[in-house]
Amino acid sequence: MSERVSVPYRVLSLLRDNGPLSRAQLSDRLEIPRPRLLAELDRMVAAGKVLEAGPAASRGGRRSTLVQLDPGLRFAAVDLGASSLDIEITDGGLEPVASYSEAADIRSGPVAVLDRVSEILHGLAAQGHYTRLDAIGIGLPGPVSFRDGVPVSPPIMVGWNRYPVRDTLAREHGCPVVVDNDVNVMALGERHSGVARTVEHLLFVKIGSGIGSGMQHHGRIYRGAEGCAGDIGHIQIEAGGPVCTCGNTGCLEAYFGGVALARDATAAARSGQSPALAERLAERGTLSAVDVAECATSGDTACVTLIRDGGHRVGQVLATLVSFMNPSMIVIGGGLTGLGYVLLSEIRSVVYKRSLPLATGNLPIVMSELGPRAGVVGAALLASELSYGGQPGQPRDPVAPAASGHV
């Protein structure tokens, strides 16, 4: 591994992903001289990053000393969706210490939403889950300048354009903060702890209120020149289609996703195509993707058709991406995975039919293993990467200065 990657980062990430290791094991795996490793460990102990935890199991001869992450390390992982807020506090190994979820409305603006995030975090601190945060990772449902830590012209986030999300949270909590697009964050989580653990070329597709994708090349997120790579929800399907939230017409997201599906379900209920949906609409006044999924499971043909039509359009876009990117796995995540096998089978059918055999012969298309936790796992991973010294090959300067000086 390149010497540009710091020894502390390599040590801390090894301990994060493998648990306690002996000095001898660390020296062997990192292939660095023992004296240099011991000097670095002394500095990390002084910085409160690691602890020496007694003698390791004997490998013959003098027993080495076990090294573990300091149990007081804490990261905050924030997954902010169009209509939801999920927060986890994790330890240095990304194991959850506390979690909290609630409904949220991204349209209420950055001040209200971020104030609520901080209120929840302070509440978790008051409950004793942490005394200080070492870093915060947050995913936002829109295009993000990863370098600047701000959303940029996000279609569904009115009032958020260029709002200093990173700097605001860093000042409030006195720790480094990293901000990324929510789908990139989910892709990171799925590769670290989910079904894509061994995958080098991953395409993660989120189908929620809208649609987006996160792409990993050789295990690293590909963000593009300005950070908006993977925004597949705004690929045009038909020029004369419905108006999208981005202002264009005929985008994939305008045809499918939670918002579009609720719209089409309401139309099916009112037109008499789906008596089951009509009954629910009369009882509740609104319909959601959950209603479509439940009615489809009960055999409602109109609902099955809605899901298949949506899956077909998603599959068309993904078939193009498969030809362009040649991923080794496609993972489908987000709230609409609750639509189940009907959605997945339609996506698979289109991709396998429209892409070349060389690209699809060994291409699994699967549902997310982490489900709704993909976002917080990925956000915690990003936070740890920053706290531990930065991910190799990624921008090294997305950290806002901590107000308290603690880094």
KEKE-3310 file (N, C-alpha, C; in steps of 0.2 Angstrom, whole numbers, plus 5000, padded with zeros to 4 digits):
npx = (5004:5002:5014:5008:4997:4992:5000:4993:4980:4979:4981:4970:4959:4960:4958:4945:4938:4942:4942:4950:4968:4984:5000:5010:5002:4997:5009:5013:5003:5003:5015:5026:5040:5043:5048:5044:5030:5027:5030:5020:5009:5010:5008:4995:4988:4990:4983:4970:4964:4967:4969:4980:4977:4981:4990:4991:4985:4997:5010:5020:5035:5038:5024:5014:5007:4989:4980:4967:4953:4949:4937:4929:4927:4916:4904:4893:4880:4870:4856:4847:4832:4819:4807:4810:4820:4835:4845:4861:4871:4888:4901:4919:4921:4910:4899:4882:4877:4867:4851:4839:4824:4813:4798:4801:4801:4809:4807:4804:4815:4833:4837:4827:4827:4841:4842:4834:4840:4852:4846:4841:4853:4860:4851:4853:4866:4863:4857:4867:4874:4885:4900:4907:4908:4917:4917:4905:4894:4884:4871:4862:4847:4850:4859:4876:4890:4904:4917:4914:4905:4891:4874:4869:4859:4847:4834:4822:4824:4820:4826:4838:4849:4866:4867:4877:4879:4889:4898:4889:4885:4897:4901:4891:4893:4907:4916:4924:4915:4907:4899:4888:4880:4865:4863:4876:4881:4873:4878:4891:4889:4882:4893:4902:4896:4886:4877:4886:4900:4912:4913:4919:4915:4902:4885:4873:4857:4845:4828:4816:4807:4811:4823:4839:4857:4872:4889:4902:4919:4932:4930:4929:4920:4913:4911:4912:4916:4910:4903:4890:4888:4879:4866:4853:4839:4835:4837:4831:4816:4805:4802:4790:4785:4778:4780:4795:4802:4813:4811:4812:4805:4798:4807:4815:4812:4800:4791:4792:4795:4792:4784:4778:4772:4762:4755:4750:4744:4733:4726:4722:4714:4703:4699:4693:4700:4706:4698:4702:4712:4704:4695:4704:4708:4696:4694:4706:4710:4722:4735:4749:4765:4766:4752:4750:4759:4754:4741:4745:4750:4739:4733:4729:4727:4729:4738:4749:4752:4756:4768:4776:4777:4784:4796:4800:4804:4814:4823:4826:4834:4844:4849:4856:4866:4873:4879:4887:4895:4898:4895:4899:4890:4873:4863:4848:4840:4832:4816:4805:4809:4800:4791:4794:4796:4790:4794:4808:4810:4805:4814:4826:4823:4822:4835:4843:4838:4841:4854:4871:4877:4890:4891:4881:4882:4887:4881:4874:4858:4851:4842:4845:4854:4856:4845:4835:4845:4856:4860:4864:4874:4883:4885:4891:4903:4909:4911:4920:4931:4936:4939:4949:4959:4957:4951:4960:4963:4952:4945:4955:4951:4938:4934:4927:4934:4934:4924:4928:4941:4944:4949)
npy = (4994:5012:5024:5036:5034:5036:5029:5029:5030:5017:5008:5011:5009:4996:4990:4995:4987:4974:4972:4970:4968:4961:4968:4962:4956:4968:4973:4963:4963:4976:4978:4986:4992:4986:4995:5008:5006:5005:5017:5025:5020:5024:5037:5037:5032:5042:5052:5047:5038:5024:5009:4999:4983:4972:4956:4947:4931:4918:4916:4908:4910:4926:4934:4945:4962:4966:4977:4989:4999:5014:5013:5024:5031:5040:5041:5051:5046:5052:5050:5058:5059:5062:5062:5057:5054:5048:5043:5037:5033:5028:5016:5016:5005:5005:4999:5000:5011:5019:5023:5033:5037:5046:5054:5066:5082:5087:5099:5108:5116:5121:5126:5123:5109:5105:5110:5102:5090:5092:5094:5081:5074:5081:5077:5063:5063:5068:5057:5049:5042:5047:5057:5066:5069:5062:5063:5068:5060:5064:5061:5068:5070:5074:5083:5085:5095:5088:5092:5105:5103:5106:5106:5107:5115:5106:5097:5093:5100:5113:5129:5124:5126:5128:5129:5130:5116:5107:5116:5122:5111:5107:5118:5118:5106:5104:5096:5086:5086:5077:5078:5070:5064:5055:5043:5039:5037:5027:5017:5015:5010:4998:4991:4990:4983:4975:4966:4968:4966:4961:4966:4975:4983:4992:4995:5005:5007:5018:5018:5027:5041:5048:5043:5037:5034:5026:5024:5013:5011:5000:4999:5012:5026:5034:5050:5060:5075:5086:5081:5076:5063:5049:5053:5047:5048:5058:5056:5057:5049:5049:5062:5070:5067:5068:5082:5085:5086:5093:5102:5098:5088:5071:5063:5049:5049:5056:5047:5036:5030:5035:5047:5048:5036:5036:5046:5040:5029:5035:5040:5028:5023:5033:5032:5020:5008:5001:4994:4990:5000:5011:5009:5011:5024:5031:5028:5034:5045:5048:5040:5028:5021:5010:5006:5002:4991:4982:4980:4974:4962:4956:4953:4962:4968:4980:4986:4978:4980:4993:4993:4984:4992:5003:4996:4992:5003:5008:4997:4999:5011:5006:4996:5003:5009:4997:4993:5004:5005:4992:4985:4974:4970:4974:4983:4985:4997:5007:5015:5009:4996:4988:4985:4973:4956:4957:4970:4968:4957:4962:4972:4965:4957:4966:4971:4960:4956:4967:4970:4966:4949:4947:4957:4954:4941:4936:4944:4949:4955:4962:4964:4976:4971:4977:4986:4998:5003:5005:5018:5025:5017:5019:5033:5033:5026:5035:5046:5039:5037:5050:5054:5045:5048:5050:5043:5033:5040:5047:5064:5075:5085:5087:5092:5101:5114:5111:5118:5118:5115:5102:5088)
npz = (5000:4997:5003:5005:5012:5028:5042:5055:5050:5043:5054:5062:5054:5051:5064:5066:5057:5060:5074:5090:5089:5089:5093:5085:5075:5069:5064:5055:5046:5041:5036:5041:5050:5066:5077:5071:5071:5085:5089:5083:5088:5102:5100:5096:5107:5116:5110:5112:5104:5103:5114:5124:5127:5136:5136:5121:5113:5114:5101:5102:5110:5117:5122:5112:5113:5115:5105:5104:5098:5106:5118:5120:5109:5098:5085:5075:5065:5052:5043:5031:5024:5011:5018:5030:5045:5051:5064:5071:5084:5085:5090:5089:5081:5073:5078:5083:5096:5100:5094:5083:5076:5065:5057:5045:5036:5023:5016:5025:5027:5029:5042:5051:5050:5053:5065:5072:5070:5078:5091:5093:5094:5105:5114:5115:5120:5132:5138:5140:5130:5124:5127:5120:5102:5090:5076:5063:5051:5037:5026:5012:5003:4989:4976:4981:4985:4988:4992:4997:5007:5005:4999:4982:4972:4975:4969:4977:4989:4994:4997:5002:4994:4993:5007:5022:5027:5033:5040:5049:5057:5062:5069:5079:5086:5088:5081:5067:5052:5039:5023:5011:4996:4999:4993:4989:5002:5006:4997:5002:5015:5012:5005:5015:5026:5021:5008:4998:5002:4996:4984:4970:4960:4961:4959:4967:4969:4974:4977:4982:4989:4978:4964:4964:4962:4968:4964:4964:4960:4959:4973:4978:4980:4966:4962:4952:4943:4949:4959:4957:4951:4946:4947:4942:4943:4935:4922:4906:4901:4892:4881:4881:4893:4910:4921:4930:4947:4945:4935:4922:4909:4908:4916:4924:4937:4938:4933:4941:4958:4976:4976:4963:4962:4972:4966:4954:4960:4966:4955:4949:4958:4958:4945:4945:4942:4952:4964:4977:4980:4979:4990:5001:4999:5001:5014:5020:5014:5007:4998:4997:4993:5001:5002:4989:4988:4997:4992:4980:4984:4989:4977:4968:4952:4946:4954:4954:4940:4941:4948:4940:4929:4933:4938:4925:4919:4927:4925:4911:4912:4920:4912:4902:4910:4914:4902:4900:4912:4917:4930:4944:4953:4956:4968:4975:4984:4997:5001:4993:4991:4998:4989:4984:4977:4964:4959:4959:4951:4938:4936:4935:4923:4913:4912:4910:4898:4890:4890:4885:4885:4890:4899:4908:4912:4924:4933:4948:4953:4966:4982:4995:5009:5021:5021:5028:5036:5029:5025:5038:5042:5032:5033:5046:5043:5034:5043:5052:5043:5041:5054:5057:5048:5034:5018:5007:4991:4990:4992:5002:5010:5016:5029:5041:5051:5069:5081:5094:5093:5094:5085)
capx = (5000:5006:5016:5004:4991:4996:5001:4988:4974:4979:4980:4963:4954:4961:4955:4938:4935:4944:4942:4957:4974:4991:5005:5013:4998:4997:5016:5013:4998:5004:5022:5030:5045:5040:5049:5039:5023:5026:5030:5014:5004:5011:5005:4988:4986:4990:4977:4964:4961:4968:4971:4983:4972:4984:4993:4988:4987:5004:5011:5026:5039:5035:5017:5013:5001:4983:4978:4960:4951:4947:4929:4925:4926:4909:4903:4886:4878:4863:4853:4841:4828:4814:4802:4812:4827:4837:4852:4864:4878:4891:4908:4924:4921:4904:4894:4878:4877:4860:4848:4833:4821:4806:4796:4803:4800:4815:4804:4804:4821:4839:4837:4822:4829:4847:4841:4831:4846:4856:4842:4841:4860:4861:4847:4857:4871:4860:4855:4874:4877:4892:4902:4909:4908:4924:4915:4898:4893:4877:4868:4857:4843:4850:4866:4881:4897:4908:4922:4912:4900:4885:4870:4869:4852:4844:4827:4817:4826:4819:4829:4844:4855:4873:4867:4883:4877:4895:4900:4884:4885:4904:4901:4887:4895:4914:4919:4924:4909:4907:4892:4888:4873:4862:4864:4883:4882:4870:4882:4896:4886:4881:4899:4906:4893:4880:4878:4892:4906:4917:4912:4924:4912:4895:4880:4868:4851:4840:4821:4812:4803:4814:4827:4846:4862:4879:4893:4909:4924:4938:4929:4929:4914:4914:4907:4912:4920:4907:4900:4883:4888:4874:4859:4849:4832:4834:4838:4824:4813:4801:4802:4784:4782:4776:4785:4798:4803:4819:4809:4812:4799:4799:4813:4813:4809:4793:4787:4792:4797:4787:4779:4775:4768:4756:4750:4747:4739:4727:4723:4719:4708:4698:4696:4689:4704:4708:4693:4706:4715:4698:4692:4708:4708:4690:4695:4711:4711:4728:4738:4756:4768:4764:4746:4751:4763:4749:4736:4748:4751:4732:4731:4726:4730:4731:4744:4754:4754:4760:4774:4779:4778:4789:4802:4802:4807:4820:4827:4828:4839:4850:4852:4861:4872:4877:4883:4892:4899:4899:4896:4899:4883:4868:4860:4842:4838:4827:4809:4801:4810:4795:4786:4796:4799:4787:4798:4815:4810:4804:4821:4831:4820:4824:4842:4846:4836:4843:4861:4875:4878:4896:4890:4876:4882:4889:4879:4868:4854:4849:4839:4849:4854:4855:4838:4835:4851:4862:4862:4867:4881:4888:4887:4896:4909:4912:4914:4926:4937:4938:4942:4955:4964:4955:4951:4964:4961:4947:4947:4957:4949:4931:4932:4926:4937:4930:4924:4932:4948:4945:4949)
capy = (5000:5018:5027:5042:5033:5037:5023:5029:5028:5010:5005:5012:5006:4988:4989:4996:4982:4967:4971:4970:4965:4961:4972:4958:4956:4974:4974:4959:4965:4983:4977:4991:4990:4986:5002:5013:5005:5006:5025:5027:5017:5028:5044:5036:5031:5049:5055:5044:5034:5017:5007:4993:4979:4966:4952:4943:4924:4917:4913:4905:4915:4931:4936:4952:4966:4968:4984:4990:5006:5017:5012:5030:5034:5040:5044:5052:5045:5055:5049:5062:5058:5067:5062:5053:5056:5042:5044:5032:5034:5021:5017:5017:5000:5006:4996:5005:5012:5022:5025:5037:5038:5050:5057:5073:5085:5091:5105:5113:5120:5118:5128:5119:5102:5104:5111:5096:5085:5094:5093:5074:5073:5083:5072:5057:5064:5069:5051:5046:5038:5050:5063:5070:5066:5062:5065:5067:5059:5065:5060:5072:5068:5078:5084:5088:5096:5084:5096:5111:5101:5109:5104:5111:5115:5100:5098:5092:5103:5120:5133:5121:5127:5131:5130:5127:5110:5104:5121:5123:5105:5107:5123:5116:5100:5104:5090:5086:5084:5076:5078:5067:5062:5050:5036:5037:5035:5020:5012:5014:5006:4991:4988:4989:4978:4972:4961:4969:4966:4959:4969:4980:4988:4992:5000:5004:5011:5019:5019:5030:5046:5049:5038:5039:5029:5027:5020:5012:5009:4998:5000:5019:5030:5039:5056:5064:5081:5091:5077:5074:5057:5044:5056:5043:5049:5064:5054:5057:5043:5052:5070:5073:5065:5072:5087:5082:5091:5097:5107:5095:5083:5064:5060:5043:5050:5058:5041:5031:5033:5035:5052:5046:5030:5038:5050:5035:5025:5039:5040:5021:5023:5037:5030:5013:5003:4997:4994:4990:5007:5016:5008:5014:5031:5033:5028:5038:5052:5048:5033:5028:5015:5004:5004:4998:4985:4978:4978:4970:4956:4953:4951:4968:4968:4987:4988:4974:4983:4999:4991:4982:4997:5006:4992:4991:5010:5008:4992:5002:5015:5002:4992:5007:5010:4991:4993:5009:5005:4985:4983:4967:4969:4980:4982:4989:4999:5013:5013:5006:4989:4985:4982:4966:4953:4960:4975:4966:4953:4966:4976:4960:4954:4971:4972:4954:4956:4972:4971:4961:4943:4948:4961:4951:4934:4935:4951:4948:4961:4959:4969:4978:4967:4982:4989:5005:5005:5006:5025:5026:5013:5022:5039:5031:5024:5041:5049:5036:5038:5057:5054:5041:5051:5050:5037:5033:5041:5052:5071:5075:5091:5089:5092:5108:5115:5110:5125:5118:5113:5095:5084)
capz = (5000:4996:5009:5006:5016:5034:5047:5060:5047:5042:5060:5065:5050:5053:5071:5065:5053:5062:5081:5093:5085:5093:5089:5080:5069:5065:5061:5050:5041:5038:5033:5043:5055:5073:5080:5069:5073:5092:5090:5080:5093:5107:5098:5095:5114:5119:5106:5114:5098:5104:5120:5124:5131:5139:5132:5116:5114:5112:5095:5103:5113:5121:5120:5110:5117:5111:5104:5102:5098:5113:5119:5121:5102:5096:5078:5074:5058:5051:5036:5030:5018:5009:5023:5036:5048:5055:5067:5075:5088:5085:5093:5084:5076:5069:5081:5086:5103:5101:5087:5084:5069:5066:5051:5044:5030:5020:5013:5030:5027:5033:5049:5055:5050:5056:5072:5075:5071:5084:5097:5095:5096:5112:5119:5115:5124:5139:5140:5142:5125:5122:5130:5114:5096:5086:5069:5061:5044:5036:5019:5010:4997:4983:4974:4986:4984:4993:4994:5001:5012:5004:4994:4976:4968:4976:4967:4982:4995:4993:5002:5005:4990:4996:5014:5025:5032:5036:5044:5054:5062:5065:5075:5085:5090:5089:5078:5060:5049:5031:5020:5005:4994:5003:4989:4990:5008:5007:4994:5006:5020:5009:5004:5021:5031:5018:5003:4993:5005:4992:4977:4968:4955:4963:4957:4972:4967:4979:4975:4988:4986:4971:4962:4963:4962:4970:4960:4967:4956:4963:4980:4980:4977:4960:4963:4946:4943:4954:4965:4956:4947:4948:4948:4937:4943:4931:4915:4903:4898:4886:4880:4882:4899:4916:4923:4936:4952:4943:4930:4915:4908:4906:4920:4927:4944:4936:4931:4947:4965:4980:4975:4957:4963:4976:4961:4950:4963:4967:4949:4948:4963:4956:4939:4946:4940:4957:4969:4983:4982:4980:4997:5005:4998:5004:5021:5023:5010:5004:4996:4997:4990:5006:5000:4982:4989:5001:4988:4975:4988:4989:4970:4964:4946:4944:4958:4951:4934:4943:4950:4934:4924:4936:4937:4918:4917:4930:4921:4905:4913:4922:4906:4899:4914:4914:4896:4901:4918:4918:4937:4946:4957:4957:4974:4975:4991:4998:5004:4988:4991:5001:4984:4984:4971:4958:4957:4958:4945:4932:4934:4932:4917:4908:4912:4907:4891:4885:4891:4882:4889:4893:4905:4913:4913:4931:4937:4952:4955:4973:4987:5000:5015:5027:5021:5030:5040:5024:5026:5044:5042:5027:5036:5051:5040:5032:5049:5054:5038:5042:5060:5057:5043:5027:5014:5001:4984:4991:4994:5009:5014:5017:5036:5043:5058:5074:5085:5100:5091:5094:5079)
cpx = (5004:5008:5012:4998:4995:4995:4995:4981:4973:4978:4973:4958:4954:4957:4948:4935:4937:4943:4949:4962:4980:4995:5009:5009:4997:5004:5016:5009:5000:5011:5026:5035:5042:5042:5045:5032:5022:5026:5023:5008:5004:5007:4997:4985:4985:4985:4970:4960:4962:4970:4975:4979:4975:4987:4989:4989:4994:5005:5018:5031:5035:5029:5017:5007:4995:4982:4971:4958:4948:4939:4925:4924:4919:4908:4895:4884:4871:4861:4847:4838:4823:4809:4804:4819:4829:4844:4854:4870:4881:4898:4913:4924:4914:4898:4889:4877:4870:4857:4841:4831:4814:4805:4799:4801:4805:4813:4804:4810:4827:4839:4833:4825:4836:4846:4838:4836:4850:4852:4842:4848:4862:4857:4850:4863:4869:4858:4861:4877:4884:4893:4904:4909:4915:4923:4908:4898:4886:4876:4862:4854:4844:4858:4870:4888:4901:4913:4920:4907:4893:4880:4870:4863:4849:4836:4821:4818:4826:4822:4836:4850:4861:4872:4873:4881:4883:4897:4895:4884:4892:4904:4897:4890:4903:4918:4919:4917:4910:4900:4892:4880:4871:4863:4871:4884:4879:4875:4888:4895:4885:4887:4903:4903:4887:4882:4884:4899:4912:4917:4916:4920:4904:4891:4874:4863:4846:4833:4817:4807:4805:4819:4834:4851:4869:4883:4900:4913:4930:4937:4928:4923:4916:4909:4907:4915:4917:4903:4893:4883:4883:4867:4854:4842:4830:4836:4831:4822:4810:4801:4796:4781:4780:4782:4788:4800:4809:4817:4809:4806:4802:4805:4810:4810:4802:4789:4787:4796:4791:4781:4775:4770:4762:4752:4747:4742:4732:4723:4719:4713:4702:4695:4692:4694:4706:4703:4697:4709:4709:4695:4697:4708:4702:4691:4700:4713:4717:4731:4746:4759:4766:4757:4746:4754:4758:4744:4738:4748:4744:4730:4728:4730:4733:4737:4750:4757:4758:4767:4779:4781:4784:4796:4804:4806:4814:4825:4830:4834:4845:4853:4857:4867:4876:4881:4888:4897:4901:4901:4897:4894:4879:4864:4854:4840:4833:4820:4805:4803:4805:4790:4788:4798:4796:4792:4805:4815:4809:4811:4826:4829:4823:4831:4845:4844:4839:4850:4865:4876:4885:4895:4885:4877:4884:4887:4873:4865:4850:4846:4845:4849:4853:4848:4839:4841:4857:4865:4866:4874:4886:4890:4892:4903:4913:4915:4920:4932:4940:4942:4949:4960:4963:4955:4956:4961:4955:4949:4949:4955:4942:4929:4932:4930:4932:4930:4928:4939:4949:4944:4950)
cpy = (5006:5021:5034:5041:5032:5030:5023:5027:5020:5006:5005:5009:4998:4986:4990:4990:4975:4966:4971:4966:4966:4966:4968:4957:4962:4975:4970:4961:4972:4983:4984:4989:4991:4993:5007:5012:5007:5014:5028:5026:5022:5035:5043:5035:5038:5053:5053:5040:5026:5016:5001:4989:4972:4962:4948:4936:4923:4914:4909:4910:4920:4934:4944:4955:4967:4975:4985:4997:5008:5016:5018:5034:5034:5044:5045:5051:5047:5053:5053:5061:5063:5068:5058:5056:5050:5044:5038:5035:5028:5022:5017:5011:5000:5002:5001:5005:5015:5023:5029:5038:5042:5052:5064:5075:5089:5098:5110:5118:5118:5120:5124:5111:5101:5106:5105:5090:5086:5093:5086:5072:5075:5079:5066:5057:5065:5062:5046:5042:5041:5056:5068:5066:5067:5064:5064:5065:5060:5064:5064:5070:5072:5079:5087:5089:5093:5088:5102:5109:5105:5106:5109:5110:5109:5101:5098:5096:5110:5124:5130:5123:5131:5132:5127:5122:5108:5109:5122:5117:5105:5112:5121:5110:5099:5098:5090:5083:5083:5075:5075:5066:5056:5043:5034:5034:5028:5015:5010:5009:4999:4987:4986:4983:4974:4967:4962:4970:4965:4962:4975:4986:4987:4997:5000:5009:5012:5021:5021:5035:5048:5043:5041:5033:5031:5022:5019:5009:5007:4999:5007:5022:5035:5044:5061:5071:5086:5087:5075:5067:5053:5047:5053:5045:5055:5062:5054:5051:5044:5059:5073:5070:5070:5077:5084:5088:5095:5102:5104:5090:5076:5061:5054:5044:5053:5053:5036:5034:5034:5041:5050:5040:5032:5042:5045:5030:5028:5039:5034:5020:5027:5035:5023:5007:4998:4998:4994:4997:5012:5015:5012:5021:5034:5033:5033:5045:5052:5041:5034:5022:5009:5002:4999:4991:4980:4975:4973:4963:4952:4951:4956:4969:4975:4989:4984:4977:4990:4998:4988:4987:5001:5002:4991:4998:5010:5003:4995:5007:5011:4998:4996:5008:5003:4991:4999:5008:4997:4984:4976:4965:4975:4978:4987:4991:5005:5010:5009:4998:4985:4983:4975:4963:4955:4965:4972:4961:4957:4970:4971:4958:4959:4971:4966:4954:4961:4973:4965:4955:4944:4952:4958:4944:4932:4942:4949:4955:4959:4965:4970:4973:4971:4985:4996:5008:5006:5014:5027:5023:5017:5029:5038:5030:5030:5045:5046:5037:5045:5057:5050:5043:5051:5044:5038:5035:5046:5059:5071:5081:5093:5090:5099:5109:5115:5116:5124:5116:5106:5092:5077)
cpz = (5000:5003:5010:5011:5023:5038:5052:5056:5045:5048:5062:5061:5050:5059:5070:5062:5056:5070:5084:5089:5090:5089:5084:5074:5065:5061:5054:5044:5037:5035:5035:5049:5062:5077:5078:5071:5080:5093:5088:5086:5099:5106:5098:5102:5117:5116:5108:5108:5100:5112:5120:5129:5134:5134:5127:5117:5111:5105:5095:5105:5117:5118:5118:5114:5112:5110:5101:5102:5105:5113:5119:5114:5100:5089:5078:5066:5057:5043:5035:5024:5016:5015:5029:5039:5053:5058:5071:5078:5088:5089:5088:5079:5072:5072:5084:5093:5105:5094:5088:5077:5070:5059:5051:5037:5028:5018:5019:5031:5031:5040:5053:5056:5054:5064:5076:5075:5077:5090:5098:5097:5103:5117:5120:5120:5131:5142:5141:5137:5122:5126:5125:5108:5092:5079:5068:5053:5043:5028:5018:5004:4991:4982:4980:4983:4989:4996:4999:5007:5011:4999:4988:4972:4969:4974:4972:4988:4994:4999:5005:5000:4993:5003:5017:5030:5036:5041:5050:5059:5065:5071:5081:5089:5091:5087:5071:5057:5041:5029:5013:5003:4997:4999:4989:4997:5009:5003:4998:5012:5018:5008:5010:5025:5028:5013:4998:4996:5001:4985:4976:4964:4957:4961:4962:4969:4972:4976:4981:4985:4979:4970:4961:4963:4965:4967:4963:4961:4960:4971:4982:4976:4971:4961:4956:4948:4949:4959:4963:4951:4950:4949:4942:4937:4938:4924:4912:4899:4892:4886:4882:4889:4904:4918:4930:4941:4950:4938:4923:4915:4906:4910:4923:4934:4943:4935:4937:4953:4969:4978:4969:4958:4967:4971:4957:4953:4965:4961:4947:4952:4961:4950:4939:4944:4946:4963:4976:4985:4983:4987:5002:5005:5001:5011:5024:5020:5006:5003:4996:4994:4995:5004:4993:4984:4993:4996:4982:4978:4988:4982:4966:4958:4944:4948:4956:4944:4936:4944:4944:4930:4927:4936:4930:4916:4921:4927:4915:4906:4916:4917:4903:4903:4915:4908:4897:4907:4919:4926:4938:4951:4956:4963:4974:4982:4991:5000:5000:4987:4994:4995:4982:4977:4964:4955:4955:4951:4938:4931:4931:4925:4911:4907:4909:4900:4887:4885:4887:4887:4893:4900:4910:4915:4920:4935:4941:4953:4961:4977:4992:5006:5021:5027:5024:5034:5035:5025:5032:5044:5038:5030:5042:5048:5037:5037:5051:5050:5040:5049:5061:5052:5036:5023:5008:4995:4985:4993:5001:5013:5015:5024:5038:5050:5063:5079:5091:5099:5092:5087:5080)
residu = (MET:SER:GLU:ARG:VAL:SER:VAL:PRO:TYR:ARG:VAL:LEU:SER:LEU:LEU:ARG:ASP:ASN:GLY:PRO:LEU:SER:ARG:ALA:GLN:LEU:SER:ASP:ARG:LEU:GLU:ILE:PRO:ARG:PRO:ARG:LEU:LEU:ALA:GLU:LEU:ASP:ARG:MET:VAL:ALA:ALA:GLY:LYS:VAL:LEU:GLU:ALA:GLY:PRO:ALA:ALA:SER:ARG:GLY:GLY:ARG:ARG:SER:THR:LEU:VAL:GLN:LEU:ASP:PRO:GLY:LEU:ARG:PHE:ALA:ALA:VAL:ASP:LEU:GLY:ALA:SER:SER:LEU:ASP:ILE:GLU:ILE:THR:ASP:GLY:GLY:LEU:GLU:PRO:VAL:ALA:SER:TYR:SER:GLU:ALA:ALA:ASP:ILE:ARG:SER:GLY:PRO:VAL:ALA:VAL:LEU:ASP:ARG:VAL:SER:GLU:ILE:LEU:HIS:GLY:LEU:ALA:ALA:GLN:GLY:HIS:TYR:THR:ARG:LEU:ASP:ALA:ILE:GLY:ILE:GLY:LEU:PRO:GLY:PRO:VAL:SER:PHE:ARG:ASP:GLY:VAL:PRO:VAL:SER:PRO:PRO:ILE:MET:VAL:GLY:TRP:ASN:ARG:TYR:PRO:VAL:ARG:ASP:THR:LEU:ALA:ARG:GLU:HIS:GLY:CYS:PRO:VAL:VAL:VAL:ASP:ASN:ASP:VAL:ASN:VAL:MET:ALA:LEU:GLY:GLU:ARG:HIS:SER:GLY:VAL:ALA:ARG:THR:VAL:GLU:HIS:LEU:LEU:PHE:VAL:LYS:ILE:GLY:SER:GLY:ILE:GLY:SER:GLY:MET:GLN:HIS:HIS:GLY:ARG:ILE:TYR:ARG:GLY:ALA:GLU:GLY:CYS:ALA:GLY:ASP:ILE:GLY:HIS:ILE:GLN:ILE:GLU:ALA:GLY:GLY:PRO:VAL:CYS:THR:CYS:GLY:ASN:THR:GLY:CYS:LEU:GLU:ALA:TYR:PHE:GLY:GLY:VAL:ALA:LEU:ALA:ARG:ASP:ALA:THR:ALA:ALA:ALA:ARG:SER:GLY:GLN:SER:PRO:ALA:LEU:ALA:GLU:ARG:LEU:ALA:GLU:ARG:GLY:THR:LEU:SER:ALA:VAL:ASP:VAL:ALA:GLU:CYS:ALA:THR:SER:GLY:ASP:THR:ALA:CYS:VAL:THR:LEU:ILE:ARG:ASP:GLY:GLY:HIS:ARG:VAL:GLY:GLN:VAL:LEU:ALA:THR:LEU:VAL:SER:PHE:MET:ASN:PRO:SER:MET:ILE:VAL:ILE:GLY:GLY:GLY:LEU:THR:GLY:LEU:GLY:TYR:VAL:LEU:LEU:SER:GLU:ILE:ARG:SER:VAL:VAL:TYR:LYS:ARG:SER:LEU:PRO:LEU:ALA:THR:GLY:ASN:LEU:PRO:ILE:VAL:MET:SER:GLU:LEU:GLY:PRO:ARG:ALA:GLY:VAL:VAL:GLY:ALA:ALA:LEU:LEU:ALA:SER:GLU:LEU:SER:TYR:GLY:GLY:GLN:PRO:GLY:GLN:PRO:ARG:ASP:PRO:VAL:ALA:PRO:ALA:ALA:SER:GLY:HIS:VAL)
# end
